[in-house]
Amino acid sequence: MRIAQLANFYSPTSGGLRTAVDTIGRGYLAAGHERVLIRPGKYTAEAETGDGLVITLKGRPISGGYRMVVSPKAIRAALDRVRPDSVEVSDKATMVTAGTWARANDRPAVLFSHERLDTWLAARLPILPKSALEPLVARWNRRLAARFDTVVVTSAFAEQEFRALGVRHVRRVPLGVDLTTFHPSDPPDDTTARLVYAGRLSPEKNPGAVIKAVDMLVRNGNDVTLDVYGHGSALPALKRQATGLPVTFHGHLSGRAELAARLAAADVAFAPSPAETFGLSILEALACGTPVVTADTGGAPELVSGGAGLAVRPTPEGLAGGVLRVLSRPVLSRRAAARRRAESYPWSATVGALVDLHAMTTGAGTSAGKPR
């Protein structure tokens, strides 16, 4: 079976999306299938790699260092060349034309919904009132769902976006974590509480609340440090905000093993985004035995049960209080609980569910999910 994965917003620093697409793609190869990746880039190119055929289509630069393919015709032409047995689209913009191509060529199509469109847009367009945003998102999501045989979501929170519209061809498949690369180690044996934030430094991720939480902890006499891994548009403002605080900005870490070592050396990790659909970075911290303080909204609370962390109000006060509550627990028990929780999310389960999904729909023709 030849599976084509398509994704905009895929770049060397795109974090969770790239990790998910690539890990799943390698899983398809390991299961004996062919994998084709169609992604945006500076130039159009095509190359056979150890991870399968990679087709790069010229993309237009957009914010955050990302690119987006703006020509649906180029996307459909690439699919015409490789003739996949099934398509998997990790995008809600131009790449969804692959659903139209699949319908025209009697191929199954899967929409992998990595983000909830309503919360994603609300975070980036705060001036747009909810009364105006909701009907626009509902209309777009209905059109999206109608193009695909199956809509894959990663959490109960993400599933609500489509279930509320009466979309029935929804399948929940949580993401996984590399339990070998991300593993616990012994943190430094001293009294300083080492806090960590690893993720994009942009307003919708709420990193400013983390800096303010550290400020509160320090002013209340707590011996803490914060290491920040990542980059983004908010970096200059965050550095100014952190002046005089025990905060170190390390930039983006491209090495997964190095990131894992840094996470394992921390006592508590922050995941403060109030609209996280899943939280791959949360799982990576948990796999390192590092409990996570996250927002009590979105899909993140589904990951920190069983003593693996806390879901709190994503405010400086909420985050600071969450840190103190986590640190009040015995070190060994909180770290064991974090690792245990991560172990229930192996990538093998994700890949296996998706392989089964593609195999069940391949050759099935037009389904109830597609307009006839």
N, C-alpha and C positions, 0 to 999 in steps of 0.2 A: 504494500500500500504506500503510495506517495502522498505525503501530507505537506501542504504548503502553509507556512505560517507567515502572516502579514502583520506588520506593526509600524506605525508612525511613532514619533517620540522615543525612538530607539537610538541611543548614542552611547559612547564609552562611559558617560557619567549618568546614565538614566536610571541607575539604581534598580528598584524592584522590578520594573517592567522588563528590562533587559535580562536580569537574573532569571525571572520566570520563563520568558520565551526561550532563552538558551538552554536552561536546564531541562525543560520539557522537550525541546527539540533533540537534545542529546539522548533523552529517554526513548524517543521514537526510534532513533538509530540503534540503540542498544537492544530494542525489542525486535529488530530485524526489518524496520520500515525505512523508506527513503524520506529525507527531510529537505525541504526547500524553504529558505528564508528570504522574504521580500521586504526590504527596508529602505528608508531614505538615506541619502548621502550627498556629498558635494558634487560627485560625478556619477554618471551611469556606468556600471561595471557588472561583471559576472565572473564568479570564481568558484571552483571546486575546492572545498576545505575539509578538514577533518571532521567538521560538524555539519557536513552536507553542502549542497549547492546554495550559494549566497548571491542573490540578485540585488544589486544596489541601484535604485532609481534616483535620478537627480531630484533633490528636494529643496524647497524654499526655506531659508533660515527663518526661524521664529524665536520667541523669547526663550531664555534659559539655555541657549546653545543647542536647541533641538532643531530638527528639520522635518518638513512635511511634504510628501509627494502631493502635488496639486493637480496632476493630470490623471483622471480616472482611465483615460485611454491607454496611458503607459502601463498602468496596473493590469488592465485586462489583456494588453498585448503580452506582458510577461507571463500571465497565466496561460495564454494561448500557446506559448512556446513550451512550457513545462508540463502542461496537461495533468495537473494533480488529480488524484482520486478523491481528495477531500481538502477543503480549505478551512483554516482556523484564523480568525481575524481578531487581533488584540488592539482594536482601534474603534473609535466611534465617529471618525471623520472620513477622509477620502478613501481609506482602504476598504470601507464597507461596500464599495463597488464590487468587491470580490463575491459578495452574496448574490448580486445580480448576474455576474458571470457564471456562478455555480448553477443558478436556476436555469440559465439559458443552455448550459452544457450538461444538465442532468447529473450534477455532482452535489453531494451534501455540503453544507456550510455551517460552521460553528462560530458564533460570536462569543469571544472571551471577554466578559465585562470586568475589567480590572478596577474600574472606578465607577462610583455612582455619579451620573451626570448632573443631578440636581445639586448635590453638595459640592462637586468640583466647580461648577459654574458659580454657585453662591459665594465660594471663597475667592474667586477671581473677579467677580462682578458685584461687589457688595452694594453698589448704588442701585442695582436693579431690584425693585420690590418683589417680594415672594409671590404676590398676586399675579405679577407679569411673568415671572420665571416658571412657575409650576405648569401652566398650560403649554408653554413652549417646549419644556422638557418632556411632558407627557406625549405630545404629538410626535416629537422626534423619536422617542423610545418605541412608540407603536410602529413607526415606519422601520426602525432598525430591526425590531423583533420579527417583522413580517418578511424580511430578506433572508432569514436564517432558519435552518431546521431546529437548531438548539441554541439557547442562550445559556452560557456557563457563567455562574457567579461563584464567588469564593467565600461568602459568609451569609448568615441569615439577614444581616443588615443590608447587604447588596441585593439579596433576593427580593426584598420588599419593594424595590424600585419597579420591578416588572410584575410581581404578583398583584400589586395594587392596581395595575392596568388590565388585569385579567389575562395576562400572558401565561399560557399553560406549559409551553415547551421550554421550561427553565430547569436546569440541572445544577445543583450545588456541588462544587468540587473545590475544597480548600487547597491552597498552595502548600508547599512543604518547605523543609529546611535541610541543608546539608549537615547531617549530624556528625560527619567525620571531620570536616574542616572546622565547623563551629562546635567546640567542645570545652568543657570546664578546665580550669587550672587553679592553682592555689593563689589567691590574691595576696598582696603584701600584708604582712602581719604588723600593722600599726594602727593608730587610732584615727587617722585621717580617713574620712568617707570619700571614696572616689566615685564621682558621678560622671556619666557619659551621655552624649547625644550624638547619634550618627544618622545623618539624613540630609535631605535638601534644605538649604537655608533660604527659604522663601516664606512670605507671610502666611500662606495657607497652612504651612506646617507648624506654625505657632512657636518658633524657636525663641522669640522674644520673651515669652512667658517663662521659659527655662532660665534665662539670664536673670530675670527678676526674682525667680524662686531662689536662685543661688544667693542673690543679694540679701533676701530675707533671712536665709539660713545663716549667712555669715554675720549679719547684724544681730542675730539672736544668739551668737556665741558658739555656733556649730563649726567644727573643724572639717570643712569640705573642700574639694577641688572639682572642677568640671573640665573635661576634655571634649572638644567639639570636632567631629569629623564630617566634612562635607563642604559644599560651596553653594552659592546662589546669590540672588539679587539682594538679599537682606544682610549679607556679610558685613559691608561697611558700617551699617547702623548698629549691628550686633557688637562689633568691636568697640564702637564708641560707648555703647551701653555697658560693656563689661570692663571699662576702664577702672583700675584699682581693685578688681575682683580676682580671685584665684581661678581664672578661666584661661585655657589655652586653645587656640584655634589651629588645627593641624591640616586643614584643607581636605581634599578628597583623597581617600586611600583606594587605589585601584586593586591592590593585592587582597584577595579574600582571606588568605591565611593571616596576613598582618592585621586586618580588621578584626578577625576572630580573636587574636591574641589581645588586642586592645580592649575588646568587649569583655573577655574573660577576666581581665585585670581590674574591672570596675566592680563596685558594690551595688550600684543601682543604675539602670538605664532609663532615659526619658523617651517617651513617644507621645508628645503633647498635641498632635493634630486632632482637632475635634471632629474631623470628617474622614478618618482613615477607613477605607473600605475593608481592608484585611489587616495588613501590618506585617509584611515580610521581615522588616528590620526588627520587629518585636520578637519574632520567632528566632532570629539569629542571636539576639541577646540571651533569650531564654536557653537556647541550646548551649550557650557558654556558661550556664549556671548563674546568670546575672538577672535578678528579678527586675521587672519593668513597671514604672509608674506611667500610666497612660490616661487618655481622656475617657470619660465615662459615656461618651457618645460615639456613634459610628460602629464599625465592626471590631475595633481593638479589644473591647471588654470581653469578647468571646474567647480571647487567647490567654487571659491572665487569671483564669480560675484555678482553684486548687492550691492557693498559696503562692502562685508563680509571680505575683505582683499585685498591683492595685489599680483600679479604674477610679479616677477622681475628677472633680471639676477641672477643666484645663485652664485654670487661672494660676497666677503665681502662688496665691495662698493654698490652693488645692494641691498643686504639685509639691510645694515645700512640705505640707503636712503629710502627703503620701510618702515622701522620702523618709521622714522621721518614723512613720509607722512601719515601713519596711525594715528600716535599720534596727527597730526595737525587737525584731524577731531573731532567734538564734541563727548564726551565720550558716551553719551546715544544713539546717532544715530548710531555710529559704532558698539556698542554692540548689539543693536536691529537688525541691518542688519545681523550680524553674526548669531544670533539665528534664524532669519527668514530663512536664507539660509539652515541651518541644518534641519529645520522643513520640508523641501521639500524632505528629505531622511529618512523616517521612515523605520525601519526594517520590518514592516508589509508589505510594498510594495515589498520588496525584496523577502520575504518568499512566499508571494502570487504568485508572478510571477514564482518562481521556482516550487512551488506545481503544478501550472497549466501546466508547462512545463513537469514535470514528468508524470502527469496524461494523457496529450495528447499523449505522446510517449509510455506509458506502453501498451504492447500487440500489438504494431504496427509492430513488426518484423523488418527486416532489412530495413533501410531507404536509401535514396540517399546518405547520408553522409558516409555510410560504403561500403567497397569493397565487391562485391558479390563473 
